[in-house]
Amino acid sequence: MDRIKKNITTQEHKITKVDRHKMKGHLTKCVWLTGLSGSGKSTIASHLEEMLFANDIHSYILDGDNLRHGLNADLTFSIDDRSENIRRTAHVAKLMNDAGLVVICALISPTKRDRDFARSLFAPTEFIEVYVNTSMAVCQHRDPKGLYAKVKNGEIVNFTGIDSPYEEPTNPEVMILTKDTSALEAATLIFNHLW
């Protein structure tokens, strides 16, 4: 791998991210939604994207499930593959951010280490970690994909929050307590935090 890296150089381009900011009329951000399966990340991301669109802010959602249909289809749910899932997604988000978009990432992102890696790719003002804090009981009750039922039946193992750990963020830029906040209200909180 080191031998290969020696033969790779960074290609500089004349159009910069600042140029794209000027053209689009807005700054770029990476909104990283983290939380248990069923916490509401994808729903909040969708509301946020609609708000951004309505305000002529170019954005795109990178949803964990959608990425596993293509770019990350070769990955399992092992600890190492989950880290690779985050690594790939973070790099795609960085490229989209450089292209001038507000990128909304909705992934469980169970470890602090992986979330910190994603953060490290962005300028401090560009990365916004959003903890969608929903109790396990509520997530299990919602179970929009039927995953908790499959865990209960022994069809899924190493499930985040059950038999695989979820490390809660200790200092996110935005904390959403879903017991007190609707998905639309949560998206509004995030939108207001962006600028």
Secondary structure as GFF3:
##gff-version 3
##sequence-region A 1 195
A	DSSP	alpha_helix	2	5	.	.	.	ID=ss1
A	DSSP	alpha_helix	17	24	.	.	.	ID=ss2
A	DSSP	beta_strand	30	34	.	.	.	ID=ss3
A	DSSP	alpha_helix	41	54	.	.	.	ID=ss4
A	DSSP	beta_strand	59	63	.	.	.	ID=ss5
A	DSSP	alpha_helix	64	67	.	.	.	ID=ss6
A	DSSP	alpha_helix	79	98	.	.	.	ID=ss7
A	DSSP	beta_strand	102	106	.	.	.	ID=ss8
A	DSSP	alpha_helix	112	120	.	.	.	ID=ss9
A	DSSP	beta_strand	127	133	.	.	.	ID=ss10
A	DSSP	alpha_helix	136	142	.	.	.	ID=ss11
A	DSSP	alpha_helix	147	152	.	.	.	ID=ss12
A	DSSP	beta_strand	174	177	.	.	.	ID=ss13
A	DSSP	alpha_helix	183	194	.	.	.	ID=ss14
###
